[in-house]
Amino acid sequence: MILPGTRVAVVAAVASLGALVYAQAPPFRSSSNLVLVPTTVTDRAGRSVRGLTASDFEILEDGVRRPVAQFSSNRVPVSVAILLDISGSMSQEPNRWELTRRAIVSFLSRLEEHDEVTLIVFNDRPERLGGWTRQGFDVFRALSGIKTGGHTALFRALLSALPVLREASHQRRALLLISDGNDNDVDRLGFAPGSLARRVEAVNGIRRTGAAVYAIGIGMGVEPVNRKTLGDVSEPTGGYFEVVSGGAMLEPAVGRVADDLRDQYILAFEPTKTDGELHRIDTRTRESGHRIRARTGYVAPRSP
């Protein structure tokens, strides 16, 4: 049952999900031969800095300056994969699951009409609940039949998200992960074979998709939030991780993710590398007081 006082908020948010409808894309155009670099700029107080232009930015590829080939200070459509932990830890706090569903509905209501979203849930194994959609109600409806329980196969779930992100319609991509960050994947005999190898593969694989990872870790469980895992997965991608003390803090946390997606500058450059390897990206502005958050690498195309 939804907590007293929350039903109206959820119904209102569901009503606004109609914003996710098919429409013509806005003017910004990137292309597959450009590297997209969504960039968040804040001041020393953490406030978003607006009003910058392409000439205020500098992009370096392996330390060499590259011209900004595309730039937008407006909201650019994004494909968001939601990766949601439904293991037993989601039941450790009273009403955590209902509060989590409410937070996701709120997040969906803040996406824009050109955005698309898909949902993957995971406990002992990941399961994708529907394809990419611009109808937020599809995701809300998929959430209604979920039961929580089981272990947390986090790295299996991250690996399952890789092909999903690669098939997204938009070149700008994001992954919203909600979990405590603890992988306790086990096989039917109670062992966790290959978990370290899966961790490395998952962290590297996510970086190669170009998606920004926003990881929200929920505390108050038997196990503390694994900050290292959430940081390793998110920080190199231009996203971030945040730890909340319980389900009631999830809705404002996902609201901050939506704000970040709205306030980013979108830069793109033409890469010079064609070796199929991971290369360093550094993004700067001319103002020393700015704080920059952007992806730190890209995988170069491989020449035939």
N, C-alpha and C positions, 0 to 999 in steps of 0.2 A: 504494500500500500504506500502511496506517496505521502510524505510527511504533511501534517496539517499546515496550510498556508502555502504549500508549493504547487498544488494542483492548478491554480489559476495561472501561475508563472509558466508551468509546462504547457498548458493549453495555449497560452498566448504565444509562446515560442514556436509550438507546432504550427500554429496558424500562419506565422511568418515564414515558415519553411518554403512557402510557395515562391519565394524569391529565387530559389534554385531552379530556374527554368531555362530551356534552350533559347539562345538568342545569338545575335551576331556578335563576334568578338570586337573589343575596342581597338583603336588604331595601332597600338604598339605591336610591332612584328619582330620576332626574332627568327632564327632559322637554325637548322640542325648543325650547320657548320660553325656556329658561334657558341661560345661558352657563356652561359647565363650566370650572373653573379648578383643575386638579391642581397642588398646591403642595408643594415640597420645602423643609423647614426644617432648617437645620443651625446648630450653634454656631460659635464662632470657630475651633475646632479641626477643623471639618469633620464633626463627628459628628452623626448624625441626632437631631433633637429630637422626642421623642414625648410624649404626654399632654396636648396642647393641645386646646382646645374651640373651638366656633364663636365664642364671645365673645372669644377671644384674637386673632381675625383682623379685618382691615379691608380692604375692597375698594373701590377708587375707579374710577369710570367717567369718563374725561375729567376727572379731578380732583375729581369729586363722589362722596361716600361713598354706597355702596349696601348695603342689608341683605343678609346672607348667607341665602339662601333654602333652601339644602340644604347639609348638611355631613356628612362621614364621615371618621373616623380609621381605618377598616378598609379592607382591600384591596377595591377596586371593579373589576369586570371591565373588561378592556381589549381592544381590537382592535389587533393589532400587524402592520404590514406590514414585511417584511424586504426591503430593497433591497440586492442583493448584486452587487458588481463582479466579473465573471468575465473581464475583459480580460487582455491579455498580462502586465500588471503582477503578476497573481496567480501567475505562474510564475517571477518573477525570483528568488525565494528558494526554496531546496530545501524541499519539503514544505509550502509555504505553503497550498496549496489543501486538503490533507488536514487541516492544523491549523485552517483556516477552517471546514471541515465539522464538525470535532469541536466547535468553539466554538458553532456554531449548534445542534447537537444538545444541548449543555449548556444553552444558553439555553432551548430548547424544553422541556427537562425541568423548568425552574424556573417555567414559566407555570402558571396554576391552572386548575381544571376549567371555569370559566365563560369563560375567555379564548378568543379566536379569533386565527388567524394566517393570513397568506398570504405567498407568496414571489414576488418579481420579481427576475430576474437581468438583467444588462445588460453588453454590450460595445459593439459598433457600434450595437446597437439593444436596446431592452428587450423582455423576454418574461416574461409572467406564467405561472408553473407551477402551475396549479390555482387554485381559488377560495378564499374564506374557509372555514376548517375549524377544528374543535376537536379534531381528531385529529392530534397532532404527527407521527405516523409518516408521514402524507401528505407533509409537507414533507421529512422525512428521505429518503423514497423518491425524491422529485423531485431531490434533490441528487446522488443516486448516478450519474446519467447525464450530468452536466454536464462539458463540456470547456472549458478556458480558452483565451483568445486574442483578438486583435483590439484595436481602439481602445476608448476610454472615452467613451461618449456620456452623461455624467453628467446634464446638464440635460434631455435627452430622457427619461432614466429617471425623474427627479423629476417631470416633467410627466405621465408615464404613470401615476404613483402617485396623482395627484389624484383621478380618478374612482374608483379602487379604495378610497381612504380614505373618500370620500363615501358609498359603498355599504355600509360596515361596519355591523354590528349594534349595536355599543355606541357610545354618545356619547363615551366616553373612548377616545381613539385615540392610537397612537404609531407612529412610523416609525423602524426601526433600519437605518441606512445604514452599510455597510462598504465603504470605498473609500479611495483615496489623495486623493480630492477634486480631481483634475486632469481637466478636460474637454478631451479632444483629439478631439472629434467631427469627422469628415470625411465629405464626400460621395464619390461614386465617382471624382471627378476630383482628390481630395486636398485640397479646400478645406473650410473650416469656416464656411459662411455662416450668419448669424443667431445665432451662439453667444451674443453679448452680450444680444440680445433674449430668447433662451431662458432665460438666467440670471435676468434680472429677472422674467420670467414665472414661472419655477419658484420662486424665493424668495418672491415675493408669493403665489403659488398655495398653497404649503405653509402659509403663515400663515393663509390663509383656511379651510383645512380644520379648524383647531383641533387638529391632531395635534401632539404633542410629538416633536421629532426628536432622536434620539440618533445622533450621527455618530462612527464610529470610523475614524480614518485610520491606514493601515498604512504605515510607513516602510521604509527599507532598499532602496528601488527606485532606478531611474535618476533619476526625478523626485522631489523632496521632496514631502512632504504639503502640500497647499494648505490651510493653516490658515484663511485668510480665507474661502474658499468654505465650508468646513465650519462655521465660526463663523456666517457670514451665514445659513446654512440652519437651524442648530439653535438658537442662543441666543435669538432673539425668541419661540420657541415654548414655552419652559419646559424644553426638553431641554438638552443640552450636547454638546460634542465633546471627544474624547480622542484623542491620538496615541500609538500603540504602535510599538515598534521592530521588531516582526516578528510572524510568525504565532503563535509560542509565547505571546505576550502577549494574544492575542485572547480566550481563554477567561476569564481573570480580568476582562477589560474588559467582556464581555457579562454577566458575573456582576454587575458593578456596575450595569449597566442594569436587570437584574432586581431588584436590591435597591432601586433608586430607584423602580421601579414599585410595589414592595411597600410602601415607607415613606411614600409621599405622602399628604398630606391632600387630600380632594376637596371643593372648595367650588363653589357655584353661586350665581349672582345673576340677577335678572330685569333685562334691559336696558331702558333708556328710549329708545334710538334705534331708528328704523325707516326709515333712509335708505339701507340697503344699503352703507354705507361702513365703512372700517376705523376703529375707535375704540380709544383707549388704555385699558389696564387696569393698575392698580398694586395689588399685594397686600402687606400689611404685617402684622406682629404688634406686640403692645404692648411686647415686649422688644427693646431697642436692639441687644443683642448677637446677635440672630438673623440668619442669612443666608437670604434668601428667593430661591427660583428658581421662577418661574411664567411663563405666557404673558403677553406685554406688550400684546396687542391682540385684538380680535375683530371680525368682520364682522357688522354689525347686519342684522336681517331687513329686507326692503323691504316697506313697507305697500302693499296693493293700490291 
